[in-house]
């Protein structure tokens, strides 16, 4: 074996072997550069972290779990705008439902309403600005820059709409036909998105302004029963760890993806060991097959330690929510995966069980549990070969999932 290695790495005069060796070293060097770039990016974000949190209030809370009714309400409120429209999505498309928004935004711009559209660079990669006919001011967040590989991986995953600083929307829906159930493979799209009136509109507009690049963001009262978190890096991971480590009775998680960080995985195992009931709901269908495969080892381990796991079967479940002791709820844009917990720019809110937001989400979550089936050992042990293969292959890349 040693003789073979010496021959391969420098003691062979064979031209083909030498070329193979050089190619191997180029690949190794490329991988090392990617690792260095990524670690440099994480370091810089930790030093320049722009995470914010606010205390505020919300009134006239309405939860939308269906894209058709949500977009209908959004378009109606946008039509009534008289001063300003700030709208932000992670993903925007070139399709029918998207064009309805672009057309209306351009119309409101012509009426003299200030219109600003913000999207993530990667999430709107295929978007063509001609759809806006240059009438709406648009920006894209996170364009490629040094550290190049890190910023290609970081996403602005926030979804916000603020109208006249009074009416605000916030949640998990992006803008596209699939979010109204037009994807043949995924079927109905299930998500949680809020329409709210109150001071929270000022907070969400400030979050938007930070992403837009404004420096003079003004002051907002830091009182109220709603905590809003605008996070990046590992700030959200630390926040959730605090709640998990102090939970005494139950932890409930709803997410389209389940790829916890090592610390959160251990926190869930520790909670199960001290008698906390852990419930996890993920979709049966998947819009990212690798993410589904990568979740299998974690779901298996959670089940082995006593967690109850549900598969949502009535379409595709894309909502993001956590309950702690049925007293506190965290909901928003962040998935329960490493990308959201350690990379992305996310927006979440935290409320107690006394708040109307909690009641709305709790009711929806319990309804979705009823539209789910429990994962069994048989299900885990009889996954298709390609899923099991992808599960193994995805291991080194889970930080990006």
N, C-alpha and C positions, 0 to 999 in steps of 0.2 A: 504493500500500500504506500509506504514512504517513497519507494522507488518511483511509483506511478506519479505521486504528487510532485517530486523533484523534477521528473521528466516534463510534466505539464507546465510547471511554473518557471521553467527557465533552463532546463538541461536538454531540450530537444532541438534539433536542427531542422525538424520537419516544418516546412513553410506553412502548411495548413494548420498545424498545431499552434504555431506562433500567432497566426492571424486570429485563431479562436481565443487564444490567451489574451490578446490585446482587446478583442471585443468584450471578453469577460471583465477585464479591468475597467473598460469604459462604462459598462453597465454598473459595476460596483461604485465607481466614482460618481456616476449620475445619481444613484440611490443615496449616497452619502451627502451629496449636495442638496438633495431634496430634504433629507433629515435635518441638515444644518439650517436650511432656509425656514423650515417649519418651526424648529425650536427658537430661532431668532424672532420669528413672528410672534410666537407665544410670549416671549420675553418682553418684546416691545409693547404688546397689548397690556401685559400686566403692569408695565410702567406708565402707560398712557391711558389706562382704563377710563372709559367715559360712562360707566354705569351710573344710573341715577335711581333714586327712589323718592316717592312723594306720598303724602297723606292727603286724601281728598274725600269728596262725597259724590254719590250718584243717585239720581232720582229717575222715576218713570222707566224702570228697567224692563226690557223685553228681550227674551232669548229667542234666537232663530237657530233651528237645527237643520233647516232645508234651504238650499241655495236659491230656489225660485222665489220664495217669499222674502228672503233677505235682499236679493238684488232689486226686487220690486219696491221694497221699502226704501232702499238706498236711492234709487232713481227718483222716487217721489220726493224725498227730502232734498236731493240735489236740485231738482227742478224749482223748489221754493227758495233756494239760497238767494240772499240779497247782498252779502258782503264778501264772504270768503269760502273757499272749498279747498281743504288740504286732504289729499287722498294718497294712501300708501299701500302697496301690496308687495309681497315677495315675488309672486309670479303674475305677469300680465300676458295676455295672448293677442292673437290677430283674428279672433273668431267673432261669431255673431254677438254673443252677450257682451264681449269686450267692446265691440264697435258701438253698441248702444251707449255705453258709458263715454267713450271718446267723443261721440257726436254730441251728447248732452253737455259734456264739459266744454267743448268748443263753443257751443251755443251760449252757455253761461258766461264764458270769457268775453264774447261779443257784447253781452249785456252790461259789461263793466264789473262783473264779479271777479275777484282775484282767485285764480285757479292754479294750484300747484300739484303736480303728479310726481310721485317718487316710487321707484322700484329698484330691486336689487339687480346688479349688472348681470349676474349669472341667471337669475330667475326670469329676466326679461331678454335673454340673449337673442331669441328669435323674433322679438318684437320689432316691427318696422315703424319708425316715427312718422312716416307719411300718413299713418292712420289718424294722427292728430292734426294733420294739415298745417302744422307749425303754429297752431293757434293757442295751444295750451303749453304753459311752461313746464318742462319735464326734466328731471334729473335721475341718474342711475347711481346707486351706491356701490361701493366696493369694486371699482374698476381695477384691472390688474396693475399692480405696482410692487415695488420691492418692499418686503420679501415676497417675491412673486408667487411661489407655490402656496405659502400660507394664505395670502389674500385671495387666491383662487378658491381656497377651501372655505374661507369665512363668508357667511351669508347674512344679509339683513333680512330676517325672517318675520319682521313686524307687519301687521295689517291694521291700518288706522284710517278712519274717515272722520273729519271734524268739519261741521258746517256752521258757519257764522259764530263760531266759538260757543255754540249752545248745544247742538245735537252731535253726538259722537257714536261711532261704531268701532268695535274692537273684537277680535277673535281669531278663528282659525281658517276662514275661507279666503282663498285667492280669487283672482278674476279670470274666468275661463269657462268654456262649455262643460268641462268635466264636473265642475262644482254645482251644476244644475242637473246632474245625473245623465249627461250625454255620452259618457264613456261606456261603450258596450260591454267591456270586460268587467269593470268595477260596479256598474249599476248605480243604485242610489248612493248619493254622497251624504254621509252623516257627519255633522260638525256642530260646534257651538260658537255662536257669534252674538254679540250684544248690541242693542241700541239703547243709549242712555242719554238722559238730560241732566244737567247739573254741572258742578265745578269740575268734575272729571274731564269735561271737554277742554278746559284750560290746560290740564295736565297732559292729556294726549296731544294737544297742539304743541305743547312745549317739547314733548318727546319727538314729534315730527320736526320741529324747528331745529333741534339738535342734529338730527339726521340730515336735514336740509343744508346745514352749515351755518346757521345764524349764530352770532356770538352774543348779542344782547337778547337774552331769553326772558328777562323780567323775573319778578318774584311771584311765587304762588304760596298761598297759605298752607302750612304743613299740619293741618288739623283735619280730622275726618275719620270715618270708619272703613275706608277703602285704602289699602296700600298698593301702590302701583310701582312695579319694578321694571326699569329699562336696563337690561343686563348684557354684558359681553364677557368673553373669557370664561373663567370658572366661578363667577360671582353667583350665578343661579345654583350651581352645584352646592356651594357653601350654604346658601339659604335653605335649600331642601334638606341638607344634612342636619341643620339645626332642628327642623321640625321632626324629622324621622327619629333622631336620637332622644327626643323628649316625648314621643308618642307612647301612650300607655295601653290603649285598647285596640285601635284599628288604623290601618293605612289602606287607602283605596286609590288605584291608579288606572286612568283611562288614557290610552295613547295609541297612535297608529303604529308606532315602533317601540320595541322594548330592548334597548341596548345600554344598560346602565354603566356608569363609570365604576371603577373598582370600589371607591369609597361608598357610593350609594348601594351597590350590590351588597357590600358587607353590612351596611346599615340596615338593609332589609333582612338579611340573615340574622343579625343580632336582635332585631325587633321580633322576629319569629321565635327566636330562642327564649325570649323573656315573656312569651305568651300573647304577643300582639297578633291580631288577625290581619293578614295581608291578602288583599283582593286585587287582581290585575285583569284588565280587559283590553284585548287587542283585536284587530280585525282578522277574520278568516281569510278574506281576499287581501291581496297586497298590490300596491302600485309600484313597489320596489322589491323585486324578488330577492336581491342580495340582502337587503335589510331584514326581510322575513327569515331568510336562512340564518343570518347572523344572530337573530334573537333566540333561536332554538336552544342553544346551550344554557342561556340565562333562564328561559322559561322552565327548562327541565330542572335546573338547580333550585329554582324557587319552589317548584312543586315538590321536590324531594325534601325540602325543609318545611313544607306544610302550607305553602300559599295556595289559595284558590284562584284558578286562572280561567277566564272566559274568552271564547271566540265570538266576536260579533258577526252575525251571519246575514243580516238584512241589508246587504250592500257593503259599502266601504266606510269604516269608522275612522275619522280623521281628527276627532276632538282631542284636546289635551287638558286633563284635569287630575288633581290629587285632593284627597280628603284625609285629614288627620284627626282621629278620634271623633269624627263627625261633628267637630266643633270649628274647624278651620278648612277653608278651601283655597287652593291655588289653581288658577285657570288662565289660559291665554294662548300664546303662540308657540310655546316651547314643547317639543316632543320629549318623551322620556328616552332620549338617546344621547350619545356622546357628542354629536355635532351640536345639538341645542344646548347641552349642559356645559360644554367646554370651548366651543368655537363661535357659535352664531351670536348675532345681536337679536335679542328676544324681548318681548314685552308681556309681562304677566301681572295679574292682580291677585291680591290675597284679601279674603274677607272672612268674618266670623259667621257662625251658624245663625246669627240674628239678622243678617243682612238679606234683602230681597234677591241679590245676585246669587247668594248661596242657595236659597230656596229654588230658584229657577234651574240652576245647574243640577242640584240634587234630584229634582224631579225628572230631568232629562236622563241623568245617569242611571237612575233606578229603572226607568223604562227601557234603556238600552241593555241593561243587565238581563232583563226579562226576554230580550230579543237575542239572546246569546246562548251558547252551549258550553258546558265545562270541558276543559281539556282533560283527556284521560291518558294513562300510560300507553294504551294501545295507539292513540293518535300520535303521541310523541315517538313511539318506536316504529311506526310504519310510514314515516315520511318518504317520499320518492328519493331515489338515489341521487338525482341531480340536486335536490335540496340539501341532502346530507353532505354532498361534495362541496357545494357552495358554502355551507356552514363552516367547513374546515378551511377552505380557501380564504374566506373573508376574515379570518382571525387577525392577521396583521393590519387590516385596514379598518378596524372597527371605530377608531377615533374619527374617521371621516363619514361614519354612517349615522 
